[in-house]
Amino acid sequence: MSTMQDYQSSLEDVNSRKFETFSYLPAMSPEQIRQQVEYIVNKGWNPAIEHTEPENAFDHYWYMWKLPMFGETDVETILAEAEACHKAHPNNHVRLIGYDNYAQSQGAAMVIYRGKPV
């Protein structure tokens, strides 16, 4: 049997917080982020970008960056919007979401830029 690893995280330590499965892995490279966007597009999901301050990530709604990109299939456009959000809010976490129209839920959600706590 394998040994389970305990990832130390706490509400007091903003840098230790985990947000989704990918946050337990090393940060994604730009190419890996691109692959996730391609996956969302290939599934026919609608991409959206959200952001929030690190200290508010658990107990507040995240701010929507513009409207969801309904029907957008150009990976470059989606990546450019994520980058624009990050540049406009460099201290915030930025999350990429893929909305699944069929299941009427989020098919994917991942933090692609981690903000620096103030």
PDB file as gemmi writes it, atoms N, CA and C in Angstrom:
CRYST1    1.000    1.000    1.000  90.00  90.00  90.00 P 1                      
ATOM      1  N   MET A   1       0.843  -1.179   0.000  1.00  0.00           N  
ATOM      2  CA  MET A   1       0.000   0.000   0.000  1.00  0.00           C  
ATOM      3  C   MET A   1       0.890   1.246   0.000  1.00  0.00           C  
ATOM      4  N   SER A   2       0.529   2.231  -0.778  1.00  0.00           N  
ATOM      5  CA  SER A   2       1.316   3.453  -0.837  1.00  0.00           C  
ATOM      6  C   SER A   2       1.049   4.324   0.391  1.00  0.00           C  
ATOM      7  N   THR A   3       1.997   5.176   0.674  1.00  0.00           N  
ATOM      8  CA  THR A   3       1.864   6.090   1.800  1.00  0.00           C  
ATOM      9  C   THR A   3       1.202   7.372   1.309  1.00  0.00           C  
ATOM     10  N   MET A   4       0.203   7.821   2.026  1.00  0.00           N  
ATOM     11  CA  MET A   4      -0.488   9.061   1.673  1.00  0.00           C  
ATOM     12  C   MET A   4       0.318  10.243   2.181  1.00  0.00           C  
ATOM     13  N   GLN A   5       0.410  11.283   1.374  1.00  0.00           N  
ATOM     14  CA  GLN A   5       1.137  12.481   1.770  1.00  0.00           C  
ATOM     15  C   GLN A   5       0.146  13.512   2.291  1.00  0.00           C  
ATOM     16  N   ASP A   6       0.471  14.131   3.407  1.00  0.00           N  
ATOM     17  CA  ASP A   6      -0.356  15.189   3.974  1.00  0.00           C  
ATOM     18  C   ASP A   6       0.188  16.524   3.476  1.00  0.00           C  
ATOM     19  N   TYR A   7      -0.628  17.267   2.755  1.00  0.00           N  
ATOM     20  CA  TYR A   7      -0.228  18.585   2.287  1.00  0.00           C  
ATOM     21  C   TYR A   7      -0.638  19.594   3.347  1.00  0.00           C  
ATOM     22  N   GLN A   8       0.344  20.203   3.954  1.00  0.00           N  
ATOM     23  CA  GLN A   8       0.077  21.168   5.013  1.00  0.00           C  
ATOM     24  C   GLN A   8      -0.554  22.420   4.402  1.00  0.00           C  
ATOM     25  N   SER A   9      -1.740  22.739   4.863  1.00  0.00           N  
ATOM     26  CA  SER A   9      -2.394  23.968   4.439  1.00  0.00           C  
ATOM     27  C   SER A   9      -3.229  24.478   5.602  1.00  0.00           C  
ATOM     28  N   SER A  10      -3.405  25.789   5.634  1.00  0.00           N  
ATOM     29  CA  SER A  10      -4.189  26.384   6.709  1.00  0.00           C  
ATOM     30  C   SER A  10      -4.808  27.682   6.223  1.00  0.00           C  
ATOM     31  N   LEU A  11      -5.853  28.094   6.896  1.00  0.00           N  
ATOM     32  CA  LEU A  11      -6.493  29.357   6.556  1.00  0.00           C  
ATOM     33  C   LEU A  11      -5.580  30.538   6.860  1.00  0.00           C  
ATOM     34  N   GLU A  12      -4.762  30.412   7.901  1.00  0.00           N  
ATOM     35  CA  GLU A  12      -3.874  31.512   8.291  1.00  0.00           C  
ATOM     36  C   GLU A  12      -2.747  31.731   7.281  1.00  0.00           C  
ATOM     37  N   ASP A  13      -2.270  30.665   6.659  1.00  0.00           N  
ATOM     38  CA  ASP A  13      -1.174  30.757   5.701  1.00  0.00           C  
ATOM     39  C   ASP A  13      -1.747  30.789   4.283  1.00  0.00           C  
ATOM     40  N   VAL A  14      -1.903  31.995   3.755  1.00  0.00           N  
ATOM     41  CA  VAL A  14      -2.524  32.184   2.446  1.00  0.00           C  
ATOM     42  C   VAL A  14      -1.777  31.429   1.353  1.00  0.00           C  
ATOM     43  N   ASN A  15      -0.456  31.338   1.449  1.00  0.00           N  
ATOM     44  CA  ASN A  15       0.336  30.676   0.415  1.00  0.00           C  
ATOM     45  C   ASN A  15       0.165  29.165   0.406  1.00  0.00           C  
ATOM     46  N   SER A  16      -0.328  28.593   1.486  1.00  0.00           N  
ATOM     47  CA  SER A  16      -0.452  27.138   1.559  1.00  0.00           C  
ATOM     48  C   SER A  16      -1.797  26.626   1.050  1.00  0.00           C  
ATOM     49  N   ARG A  17      -2.725  27.481   0.779  1.00  0.00           N  
ATOM     50  CA  ARG A  17      -4.083  27.066   0.419  1.00  0.00           C  
ATOM     51  C   ARG A  17      -4.129  26.364  -0.929  1.00  0.00           C  
ATOM     52  N   LYS A  18      -4.984  25.350  -0.994  1.00  0.00           N  
ATOM     53  CA  LYS A  18      -5.191  24.591  -2.219  1.00  0.00           C  
ATOM     54  C   LYS A  18      -6.584  24.899  -2.751  1.00  0.00           C  
ATOM     55  N   PHE A  19      -6.715  24.986  -4.085  1.00  0.00           N  
ATOM     56  CA  PHE A  19      -7.978  25.396  -4.686  1.00  0.00           C  
ATOM     57  C   PHE A  19      -8.645  24.314  -5.508  1.00  0.00           C  
ATOM     58  N   GLU A  20      -7.888  23.428  -6.075  1.00  0.00           N  
ATOM     59  CA  GLU A  20      -8.422  22.358  -6.901  1.00  0.00           C  
ATOM     60  C   GLU A  20      -7.315  21.337  -7.108  1.00  0.00           C  
ATOM     61  N   THR A  21      -7.583  20.290  -7.833  1.00  0.00           N  
ATOM     62  CA  THR A  21      -6.619  19.201  -8.007  1.00  0.00           C  
ATOM     63  C   THR A  21      -5.275  19.697  -8.513  1.00  0.00           C  
ATOM     64  N   PHE A  22      -5.265  20.584  -9.500  1.00  0.00           N  
ATOM     65  CA  PHE A  22      -4.003  21.039 -10.076  1.00  0.00           C  
ATOM     66  C   PHE A  22      -3.147  21.801  -9.073  1.00  0.00           C  
ATOM     67  N   SER A  23      -3.740  22.370  -8.036  1.00  0.00           N  
ATOM     68  CA  SER A  23      -2.946  23.146  -7.084  1.00  0.00           C  
ATOM     69  C   SER A  23      -2.057  22.260  -6.221  1.00  0.00           C  
ATOM     70  N   TYR A  24      -2.259  20.954  -6.262  1.00  0.00           N  
ATOM     71  CA  TYR A  24      -1.383  20.032  -5.539  1.00  0.00           C  
ATOM     72  C   TYR A  24      -0.176  19.636  -6.384  1.00  0.00           C  
ATOM     73  N   LEU A  25      -0.154  20.057  -7.617  1.00  0.00           N  
ATOM     74  CA  LEU A  25       0.939  19.755  -8.531  1.00  0.00           C  
ATOM     75  C   LEU A  25       1.807  20.992  -8.708  1.00  0.00           C  
ATOM     76  N   PRO A  26       2.981  20.858  -9.280  1.00  0.00           N  
ATOM     77  CA  PRO A  26       3.779  22.049  -9.588  1.00  0.00           C  
ATOM     78  C   PRO A  26       2.993  22.970 -10.529  1.00  0.00           C  
ATOM     79  N   ALA A  27       3.328  24.248 -10.490  1.00  0.00           N  
ATOM     80  CA  ALA A  27       2.643  25.223 -11.358  1.00  0.00           C  
ATOM     81  C   ALA A  27       2.715  24.770 -12.814  1.00  0.00           C  
ATOM     82  N   MET A  28       1.619  25.002 -13.532  1.00  0.00           N  
ATOM     83  CA  MET A  28       1.583  24.624 -14.949  1.00  0.00           C  
ATOM     84  C   MET A  28       2.437  25.569 -15.787  1.00  0.00           C  
ATOM     85  N   SER A  29       3.085  25.008 -16.776  1.00  0.00           N  
ATOM     86  CA  SER A  29       3.848  25.805 -17.731  1.00  0.00           C  
ATOM     87  C   SER A  29       2.856  26.454 -18.707  1.00  0.00           C  
ATOM     88  N   PRO A  30       3.299  27.462 -19.435  1.00  0.00           N  
ATOM     89  CA  PRO A  30       2.409  28.047 -20.447  1.00  0.00           C  
ATOM     90  C   PRO A  30       1.857  27.004 -21.427  1.00  0.00           C  
ATOM     91  N   GLU A  31       2.684  26.019 -21.808  1.00  0.00           N  
ATOM     92  CA  GLU A  31       2.221  24.985 -22.728  1.00  0.00           C  
ATOM     93  C   GLU A  31       1.147  24.110 -22.078  1.00  0.00           C  
ATOM     94  N   GLN A  32       1.299  23.807 -20.810  1.00  0.00           N  
ATOM     95  CA  GLN A  32       0.289  23.011 -20.116  1.00  0.00           C  
ATOM     96  C   GLN A  32      -1.020  23.782 -19.962  1.00  0.00           C  
ATOM     97  N   ILE A  33      -0.928  25.083 -19.722  1.00  0.00           N  
ATOM     98  CA  ILE A  33      -2.136  25.911 -19.654  1.00  0.00           C  
ATOM     99  C   ILE A  33      -2.816  25.908 -21.015  1.00  0.00           C  
ATOM    100  N   ARG A  34      -2.029  26.046 -22.080  1.00  0.00           N  
ATOM    101  CA  ARG A  34      -2.566  26.000 -23.447  1.00  0.00           C  
ATOM    102  C   ARG A  34      -3.305  24.685 -23.684  1.00  0.00           C  
ATOM    103  N   GLN A  35      -2.732  23.586 -23.237  1.00  0.00           N  
ATOM    104  CA  GLN A  35      -3.370  22.282 -23.417  1.00  0.00           C  
ATOM    105  C   GLN A  35      -4.704  22.214 -22.670  1.00  0.00           C  
ATOM    106  N   GLN A  36      -4.786  22.835 -21.511  1.00  0.00           N  
ATOM    107  CA  GLN A  36      -6.043  22.853 -20.768  1.00  0.00           C  
ATOM    108  C   GLN A  36      -7.098  23.689 -21.507  1.00  0.00           C  
ATOM    109  N   VAL A  37      -6.668  24.810 -22.087  1.00  0.00           N  
ATOM    110  CA  VAL A  37      -7.595  25.629 -22.881  1.00  0.00           C  
ATOM    111  C   VAL A  37      -8.058  24.830 -24.098  1.00  0.00           C  
ATOM    112  N   GLU A  38      -7.142  24.149 -24.759  1.00  0.00           N  
ATOM    113  CA  GLU A  38      -7.509  23.317 -25.911  1.00  0.00           C  
ATOM    114  C   GLU A  38      -8.512  22.233 -25.508  1.00  0.00           C  
ATOM    115  N   TYR A  39      -8.307  21.640 -24.347  1.00  0.00           N  
ATOM    116  CA  TYR A  39      -9.237  20.618 -23.852  1.00  0.00           C  
ATOM    117  C   TYR A  39     -10.629  21.214 -23.663  1.00  0.00           C  
ATOM    118  N   ILE A  40     -10.702  22.381 -23.036  1.00  0.00           N  
ATOM    119  CA  ILE A  40     -12.001  23.052 -22.822  1.00  0.00           C  
ATOM    120  C   ILE A  40     -12.677  23.330 -24.160  1.00  0.00           C  
ATOM    121  N   VAL A  41     -11.916  23.848 -25.116  1.00  0.00           N  
ATOM    122  CA  VAL A  41     -12.471  24.157 -26.442  1.00  0.00           C  
ATOM    123  C   VAL A  41     -12.920  22.879 -27.146  1.00  0.00           C  
ATOM    124  N   ASN A  42     -12.096  21.844 -27.096  1.00  0.00           N  
ATOM    125  CA  ASN A  42     -12.434  20.587 -27.770  1.00  0.00           C  
ATOM    126  C   ASN A  42     -13.663  19.917 -27.178  1.00  0.00           C  
ATOM    127  N   LYS A  43     -13.921  20.137 -25.898  1.00  0.00           N  
ATOM    128  CA  LYS A  43     -15.124  19.592 -25.264  1.00  0.00           C  
ATOM    129  C   LYS A  43     -16.373  20.406 -25.605  1.00  0.00           C  
ATOM    130  N   GLY A  44     -16.185  21.567 -26.223  1.00  0.00           N  
ATOM    131  CA  GLY A  44     -17.315  22.425 -26.554  1.00  0.00           C  
ATOM    132  C   GLY A  44     -17.803  23.253 -25.373  1.00  0.00           C  
ATOM    133  N   TRP A  45     -16.975  23.353 -24.355  1.00  0.00           N  
ATOM    134  CA  TRP A  45     -17.346  24.125 -23.166  1.00  0.00           C  
ATOM    135  C   TRP A  45     -17.073  25.602 -23.387  1.00  0.00           C  
ATOM    136  N   ASN A  46     -17.781  26.447 -22.657  1.00  0.00           N  
ATOM    137  CA  ASN A  46     -17.592  27.892 -22.753  1.00  0.00           C  
ATOM    138  C   ASN A  46     -16.560  28.342 -21.726  1.00  0.00           C  
ATOM    139  N   PRO A  47     -15.458  28.939 -22.184  1.00  0.00           N  
ATOM    140  CA  PRO A  47     -14.439  29.401 -21.246  1.00  0.00           C  
ATOM    141  C   PRO A  47     -14.851  30.694 -20.556  1.00  0.00           C  
ATOM    142  N   ALA A  48     -14.345  30.864 -19.347  1.00  0.00           N  
ATOM    143  CA  ALA A  48     -14.560  32.097 -18.589  1.00  0.00           C  
ATOM    144  C   ALA A  48     -13.333  32.323 -17.717  1.00  0.00           C  
ATOM    145  N   ILE A  49     -13.100  33.570 -17.364  1.00  0.00           N  
ATOM    146  CA  ILE A  49     -11.976  33.949 -16.521  1.00  0.00           C  
ATOM    147  C   ILE A  49     -12.530  34.660 -15.286  1.00  0.00           C  
ATOM    148  N   GLU A  50     -12.017  34.295 -14.121  1.00  0.00           N  
ATOM    149  CA  GLU A  50     -12.382  34.943 -12.864  1.00  0.00           C  
ATOM    150  C   GLU A  50     -11.100  35.287 -12.115  1.00  0.00           C  
ATOM    151  N   HIS A  51     -11.221  36.237 -11.171  1.00  0.00           N  
ATOM    152  CA  HIS A  51     -10.062  36.607 -10.351  1.00  0.00           C  
ATOM    153  C   HIS A  51     -10.529  37.055  -8.971  1.00  0.00           C  
ATOM    154  N   THR A  52      -9.626  36.970  -8.012  1.00  0.00           N  
ATOM    155  CA  THR A  52      -9.895  37.460  -6.663  1.00  0.00           C  
ATOM    156  C   THR A  52      -8.593  37.653  -5.917  1.00  0.00           C  
ATOM    157  N   GLU A  53      -8.664  38.414  -4.837  1.00  0.00           N  
ATOM    158  CA  GLU A  53      -7.516  38.600  -3.967  1.00  0.00           C  
ATOM    159  C   GLU A  53      -7.240  37.275  -3.238  1.00  0.00           C  
ATOM    160  N   PRO A  54      -5.970  36.930  -3.014  1.00  0.00           N  
ATOM    161  CA  PRO A  54      -5.661  35.663  -2.336  1.00  0.00           C  
ATOM    162  C   PRO A  54      -6.361  35.511  -0.988  1.00  0.00           C  
ATOM    163  N   GLU A  55      -6.461  36.588  -0.232  1.00  0.00           N  
ATOM    164  CA  GLU A  55      -7.082  36.493   1.089  1.00  0.00           C  
ATOM    165  C   GLU A  55      -8.601  36.283   1.026  1.00  0.00           C  
ATOM    166  N   ASN A  56      -9.215  36.501  -0.139  1.00  0.00           N  
ATOM    167  CA  ASN A  56     -10.667  36.338  -0.291  1.00  0.00           C  
ATOM    168  C   ASN A  56     -11.055  35.092  -1.079  1.00  0.00           C  
ATOM    169  N   ALA A  57     -10.093  34.272  -1.417  1.00  0.00           N  
ATOM    170  CA  ALA A  57     -10.347  33.156  -2.335  1.00  0.00           C  
ATOM    171  C   ALA A  57     -11.330  32.122  -1.783  1.00  0.00           C  
ATOM    172  N   PHE A  58     -11.456  32.014  -0.467  1.00  0.00           N  
ATOM    173  CA  PHE A  58     -12.315  30.980   0.099  1.00  0.00           C  
ATOM    174  C   PHE A  58     -13.671  31.481   0.570  1.00  0.00           C  
ATOM    175  N   ASP A  59     -13.762  32.726   0.971  1.00  0.00           N  
ATOM    176  CA  ASP A  59     -15.013  33.170   1.584  1.00  0.00           C  
ATOM    177  C   ASP A  59     -15.714  34.290   0.825  1.00  0.00           C  
ATOM    178  N   HIS A  60     -15.346  34.491  -0.430  1.00  0.00           N  
ATOM    179  CA  HIS A  60     -15.987  35.506  -1.268  1.00  0.00           C  
ATOM    180  C   HIS A  60     -16.209  34.919  -2.664  1.00  0.00           C  
ATOM    181  N   TYR A  61     -17.175  35.478  -3.362  1.00  0.00           N  
ATOM    182  CA  TYR A  61     -17.306  35.131  -4.777  1.00  0.00           C  
ATOM    183  C   TYR A  61     -16.130  35.719  -5.530  1.00  0.00           C  
ATOM    184  N   TRP A  62     -15.710  35.033  -6.566  1.00  0.00           N  
ATOM    185  CA  TRP A  62     -14.638  35.548  -7.412  1.00  0.00           C  
ATOM    186  C   TRP A  62     -15.244  36.549  -8.390  1.00  0.00           C  
ATOM    187  N   TYR A  63     -14.446  37.547  -8.795  1.00  0.00           N  
ATOM    188  CA  TYR A  63     -14.897  38.552  -9.753  1.00  0.00           C  
ATOM    189  C   TYR A  63     -14.833  37.966 -11.161  1.00  0.00           C  
ATOM    190  N   MET A  64     -15.863  38.199 -11.937  1.00  0.00           N  
ATOM    191  CA  MET A  64     -15.842  37.732 -13.318  1.00  0.00           C  
ATOM    192  C   MET A  64     -15.064  38.738 -14.165  1.00  0.00           C  
ATOM    193  N   TRP A  65     -14.160  38.242 -14.975  1.00  0.00           N  
ATOM    194  CA  TRP A  65     -13.429  39.079 -15.930  1.00  0.00           C  
ATOM    195  C   TRP A  65     -14.237  39.086 -17.219  1.00  0.00           C  
ATOM    196  N   LYS A  66     -14.911  40.170 -17.450  1.00  0.00           N  
ATOM    197  CA  LYS A  66     -15.813  40.289 -18.589  1.00  0.00           C  
ATOM    198  C   LYS A  66     -16.895  39.202 -18.490  1.00  0.00           C  
ATOM    199  N   LEU A  67     -17.553  38.899 -19.581  1.00  0.00           N  
ATOM    200  CA  LEU A  67     -18.557  37.836 -19.594  1.00  0.00           C  
ATOM    201  C   LEU A  67     -17.898  36.524 -20.006  1.00  0.00           C  
ATOM    202  N   PRO A  68     -18.521  35.380 -19.718  1.00  0.00           N  
ATOM    203  CA  PRO A  68     -17.978  34.135 -20.262  1.00  0.00           C  
ATOM    204  C   PRO A  68     -17.868  34.241 -21.777  1.00  0.00           C  
ATOM    205  N   MET A  69     -16.916  33.565 -22.346  1.00  0.00           N  
ATOM    206  CA  MET A  69     -16.648  33.653 -23.785  1.00  0.00           C  
ATOM    207  C   MET A  69     -17.471  32.598 -24.515  1.00  0.00           C  
ATOM    208  N   PHE A  70     -18.774  32.834 -24.570  1.00  0.00           N  
ATOM    209  CA  PHE A  70     -19.711  31.881 -25.163  1.00  0.00           C  
ATOM    210  C   PHE A  70     -19.335  31.576 -26.610  1.00  0.00           C  
ATOM    211  N   GLY A  71     -19.100  30.311 -26.902  1.00  0.00           N  
ATOM    212  CA  GLY A  71     -18.809  29.882 -28.263  1.00  0.00           C  
ATOM    213  C   GLY A  71     -17.405  30.175 -28.745  1.00  0.00           C  
ATOM    214  N   GLU A  72     -16.554  30.738 -27.894  1.00  0.00           N  
ATOM    215  CA  GLU A  72     -15.184  31.054 -28.328  1.00  0.00           C  
ATOM    216  C   GLU A  72     -14.379  29.770 -28.522  1.00  0.00           C  
ATOM    217  N   THR A  73     -13.771  29.648 -29.695  1.00  0.00           N  
ATOM    218  CA  THR A  73     -12.969  28.455 -29.991  1.00  0.00           C  
ATOM    219  C   THR A  73     -11.516  28.788 -30.304  1.00  0.00           C  
ATOM    220  N   ASP A  74     -11.170  30.066 -30.304  1.00  0.00           N  
ATOM    221  CA  ASP A  74      -9.789  30.455 -30.594  1.00  0.00           C  
ATOM    222  C   ASP A  74      -8.975  30.439 -29.301  1.00  0.00           C  
ATOM    223  N   VAL A  75      -8.062  29.507 -29.213  1.00  0.00           N  
ATOM    224  CA  VAL A  75      -7.237  29.331 -28.013  1.00  0.00           C  
ATOM    225  C   VAL A  75      -6.451  30.596 -27.712  1.00  0.00           C  
ATOM    226  N   GLU A  76      -5.924  31.249 -28.752  1.00  0.00           N  
ATOM    227  CA  GLU A  76      -5.136  32.470 -28.554  1.00  0.00           C  
ATOM    228  C   GLU A  76      -5.965  33.571 -27.907  1.00  0.00           C  
ATOM    229  N   THR A  77      -7.209  33.709 -28.309  1.00  0.00           N  
ATOM    230  CA  THR A  77      -8.093  34.731 -27.735  1.00  0.00           C  
ATOM    231  C   THR A  77      -8.331  34.456 -26.253  1.00  0.00           C  
ATOM    232  N   ILE A  78      -8.556  33.210 -25.904  1.00  0.00           N  
ATOM    233  CA  ILE A  78      -8.800  32.835 -24.506  1.00  0.00           C  
ATOM    234  C   ILE A  78      -7.554  33.088 -23.668  1.00  0.00           C  
ATOM    235  N   LEU A  79      -6.401  32.678 -24.172  1.00  0.00           N  
ATOM    236  CA  LEU A  79      -5.150  32.912 -23.450  1.00  0.00           C  
ATOM    237  C   LEU A  79      -4.865  34.399 -23.301  1.00  0.00           C  
ATOM    238  N   ALA A  80      -5.180  35.185 -24.326  1.00  0.00           N  
ATOM    239  CA  ALA A  80      -4.965  36.639 -24.268  1.00  0.00           C  
ATOM    240  C   ALA A  80      -5.851  37.275 -23.198  1.00  0.00           C  
ATOM    241  N   GLU A  81      -7.080  36.806 -23.060  1.00  0.00           N  
ATOM    242  CA  GLU A  81      -7.970  37.338 -22.014  1.00  0.00           C  
ATOM    243  C   GLU A  81      -7.462  36.982 -20.619  1.00  0.00           C  
ATOM    244  N   ALA A  82      -6.972  35.764 -20.455  1.00  0.00           N  
ATOM    245  CA  ALA A  82      -6.415  35.358 -19.159  1.00  0.00           C  
ATOM    246  C   ALA A  82      -5.198  36.218 -18.821  1.00  0.00           C  
ATOM    247  N   GLU A  83      -4.343  36.447 -19.792  1.00  0.00           N  
ATOM    248  CA  GLU A  83      -3.162  37.289 -19.583  1.00  0.00           C  
ATOM    249  C   GLU A  83      -3.558  38.733 -19.287  1.00  0.00           C  
ATOM    250  N   ALA A  84      -4.564  39.249 -19.989  1.00  0.00           N  
ATOM    251  CA  ALA A  84      -5.025  40.619 -19.741  1.00  0.00           C  
ATOM    252  C   ALA A  84      -5.571  40.758 -18.318  1.00  0.00           C  
ATOM    253  N   CYS A  85      -6.300  39.756 -17.859  1.00  0.00           N  
ATOM    254  CA  CYS A  85      -6.818  39.776 -16.490  1.00  0.00           C  
ATOM    255  C   CYS A  85      -5.661  39.769 -15.497  1.00  0.00           C  
ATOM    256  N   HIS A  86      -4.674  38.927 -15.743  1.00  0.00           N  
ATOM    257  CA  HIS A  86      -3.506  38.839 -14.855  1.00  0.00           C  
ATOM    258  C   HIS A  86      -2.750  40.161 -14.822  1.00  0.00           C  
ATOM    259  N   LYS A  87      -2.574  40.795 -15.966  1.00  0.00           N  
ATOM    260  CA  LYS A  87      -1.871  42.081 -16.019  1.00  0.00           C  
ATOM    261  C   LYS A  87      -2.659  43.185 -15.324  1.00  0.00           C  
ATOM    262  N   ALA A  88      -3.982  43.148 -15.452  1.00  0.00           N  
ATOM    263  CA  ALA A  88      -4.821  44.160 -14.808  1.00  0.00           C  
ATOM    264  C   ALA A  88      -4.897  43.966 -13.291  1.00  0.00           C  
ATOM    265  N   HIS A  89      -4.728  42.722 -12.844  1.00  0.00           N  
ATOM    266  CA  HIS A  89      -4.821  42.382 -11.419  1.00  0.00           C  
ATOM    267  C   HIS A  89      -3.653  41.473 -11.033  1.00  0.00           C  
ATOM    268  N   PRO A  90      -2.424  41.988 -11.053  1.00  0.00           N  
ATOM    269  CA  PRO A  90      -1.249  41.126 -10.859  1.00  0.00           C  
ATOM    270  C   PRO A  90      -1.157  40.474  -9.480  1.00  0.00           C  
ATOM    271  N   ASN A  91      -1.828  41.013  -8.486  1.00  0.00           N  
ATOM    272  CA  ASN A  91      -1.771  40.441  -7.142  1.00  0.00           C  
ATOM    273  C   ASN A  91      -2.902  39.450  -6.879  1.00  0.00           C  
ATOM    274  N   ASN A  92      -3.786  39.268  -7.851  1.00  0.00           N  
ATOM    275  CA  ASN A  92      -4.931  38.372  -7.668  1.00  0.00           C  
ATOM    276  C   ASN A  92      -4.672  36.989  -8.252  1.00  0.00           C  
ATOM    277  N   HIS A  93      -5.399  36.012  -7.716  1.00  0.00           N  
ATOM    278  CA  HIS A  93      -5.452  34.702  -8.344  1.00  0.00           C  
ATOM    279  C   HIS A  93      -6.328  34.841  -9.590  1.00  0.00           C  
ATOM    280  N   VAL A  94      -5.959  34.163 -10.652  1.00  0.00           N  
ATOM    281  CA  VAL A  94      -6.762  34.156 -11.880  1.00  0.00           C  
ATOM    282  C   VAL A  94      -7.126  32.705 -12.170  1.00  0.00           C  
ATOM    283  N   ARG A  95      -8.413  32.490 -12.387  1.00  0.00           N  
ATOM    284  CA  ARG A  95      -8.926  31.129 -12.586  1.00  0.00           C  
ATOM    285  C   ARG A  95      -9.557  31.008 -13.971  1.00  0.00           C  
ATOM    286  N   LEU A  96      -9.260  29.900 -14.638  1.00  0.00           N  
ATOM    287  CA  LEU A  96      -9.873  29.547 -15.921  1.00  0.00           C  
ATOM    288  C   LEU A  96     -10.976  28.531 -15.651  1.00  0.00           C  
ATOM    289  N   ILE A  97     -12.141  28.766 -16.224  1.00  0.00           N  
ATOM    290  CA  ILE A  97     -13.283  27.876 -16.042  1.00  0.00           C  
ATOM    291  C   ILE A  97     -13.782  27.443 -17.413  1.00  0.00           C  
ATOM    292  N   GLY A  98     -14.246  26.209 -17.490  1.00  0.00           N  
ATOM    293  CA  GLY A  98     -14.920  25.702 -18.681  1.00  0.00           C  
ATOM    294  C   GLY A  98     -16.333  25.308 -18.287  1.00  0.00           C  
ATOM    295  N   TYR A  99     -17.323  26.056 -18.763  1.00  0.00           N  
ATOM    296  CA  TYR A  99     -18.724  25.767 -18.444  1.00  0.00           C  
ATOM    297  C   TYR A  99     -19.282  24.735 -19.425  1.00  0.00           C  
ATOM    298  N   ASP A 100     -19.808  23.657 -18.889  1.00  0.00           N  
ATOM    299  CA  ASP A 100     -20.390  22.569 -19.672  1.00  0.00           C  
ATOM    300  C   ASP A 100     -21.878  22.858 -19.846  1.00  0.00           C  
ATOM    301  N   ASN A 101     -22.294  23.186 -21.076  1.00  0.00           N  
ATOM    302  CA  ASN A 101     -23.706  23.500 -21.339  1.00  0.00           C  
ATOM    303  C   ASN A 101     -24.621  22.316 -21.085  1.00  0.00           C  
ATOM    304  N   TYR A 102     -24.151  21.131 -21.408  1.00  0.00           N  
ATOM    305  CA  TYR A 102     -24.998  19.948 -21.278  1.00  0.00           C  
ATOM    306  C   TYR A 102     -25.269  19.612 -19.812  1.00  0.00           C  
ATOM    307  N   ALA A 103     -24.222  19.537 -19.024  1.00  0.00           N  
ATOM    308  CA  ALA A 103     -24.379  19.211 -17.597  1.00  0.00           C  
ATOM    309  C   ALA A 103     -24.800  20.435 -16.786  1.00  0.00           C  
ATOM    310  N   GLN A 104     -24.727  21.609 -17.386  1.00  0.00           N  
ATOM    311  CA  GLN A 104     -25.045  22.874 -16.739  1.00  0.00           C  
ATOM    312  C   GLN A 104     -24.261  23.038 -15.442  1.00  0.00           C  
ATOM    313  N   SER A 105     -22.961  22.844 -15.578  1.00  0.00           N  
ATOM    314  CA  SER A 105     -22.054  22.984 -14.439  1.00  0.00           C  
ATOM    315  C   SER A 105     -20.661  23.319 -14.969  1.00  0.00           C  
ATOM    316  N   GLN A 106     -19.740  23.494 -14.042  1.00  0.00           N  
ATOM    317  CA  GLN A 106     -18.358  23.696 -14.455  1.00  0.00           C  
ATOM    318  C   GLN A 106     -17.750  22.346 -14.814  1.00  0.00           C  
ATOM    319  N   GLY A 107     -17.244  22.236 -16.021  1.00  0.00           N  
ATOM    320  CA  GLY A 107     -16.562  21.018 -16.425  1.00  0.00           C  
ATOM    321  C   GLY A 107     -15.104  21.051 -16.028  1.00  0.00           C  
ATOM    322  N   ALA A 108     -14.559  22.259 -15.897  1.00  0.00           N  
ATOM    323  CA  ALA A 108     -13.163  22.435 -15.505  1.00  0.00           C  
ATOM    324  C   ALA A 108     -13.032  23.769 -14.786  1.00  0.00           C  
ATOM    325  N   ALA A 109     -12.156  23.818 -13.812  1.00  0.00           N  
ATOM    326  CA  ALA A 109     -11.835  25.068 -13.114  1.00  0.00           C  
ATOM    327  C   ALA A 109     -10.429  24.918 -12.545  1.00  0.00           C  
ATOM    328  N   MET A 110      -9.578  25.862 -12.845  1.00  0.00           N  
ATOM    329  CA  MET A 110      -8.199  25.778 -12.369  1.00  0.00           C  
ATOM    330  C   MET A 110      -7.601  27.170 -12.223  1.00  0.00           C  
ATOM    331  N   VAL A 111      -6.815  27.367 -11.181  1.00  0.00           N  
ATOM    332  CA  VAL A 111      -6.091  28.613 -10.991  1.00  0.00           C  
ATOM    333  C   VAL A 111      -4.871  28.541 -11.909  1.00  0.00           C  
ATOM    334  N   ILE A 112      -4.781  29.520 -12.823  1.00  0.00           N  
ATOM    335  CA  ILE A 112      -3.653  29.509 -13.768  1.00  0.00           C  
ATOM    336  C   ILE A 112      -2.609  30.565 -13.428  1.00  0.00           C  
ATOM    337  N   TYR A 113      -2.975  31.547 -12.598  1.00  0.00           N  
ATOM    338  CA  TYR A 113      -2.022  32.510 -12.069  1.00  0.00           C  
ATOM    339  C   TYR A 113      -2.319  32.662 -10.579  1.00  0.00           C  
ATOM    340  N   ARG A 114      -1.292  32.537  -9.761  1.00  0.00           N  
ATOM    341  CA  ARG A 114      -1.454  32.739  -8.321  1.00  0.00           C  
ATOM    342  C   ARG A 114      -0.999  34.143  -7.984  1.00  0.00           C  
ATOM    343  N   GLY A 115      -1.832  34.866  -7.261  1.00  0.00           N  
ATOM    344  CA  GLY A 115      -1.484  36.209  -6.819  1.00  0.00           C  
ATOM    345  C   GLY A 115      -0.579  36.167  -5.608  1.00  0.00           C  
ATOM    346  N   LYS A 116       0.036  37.279  -5.342  1.00  0.00           N  
ATOM    347  CA  LYS A 116       0.898  37.407  -4.173  1.00  0.00           C  
ATOM    348  C   LYS A 116       0.103  38.077  -3.049  1.00  0.00           C  
ATOM    349  N   PRO A 117       0.034  37.457  -1.872  1.00  0.00           N  
ATOM    350  CA  PRO A 117      -0.671  38.105  -0.769  1.00  0.00           C  
ATOM    351  C   PRO A 117       0.020  39.400  -0.373  1.00  0.00           C  
ATOM    352  N   VAL A 118      -0.775  40.369  -0.018  1.00  0.00           N  
ATOM    353  CA  VAL A 118      -0.235  41.699   0.345  1.00  0.00           C  
ATOM    354  C   VAL A 118       0.191  41.705   1.793  1.00  0.00           C  
TER     355      VAL A 118                                                      
END                                                                             
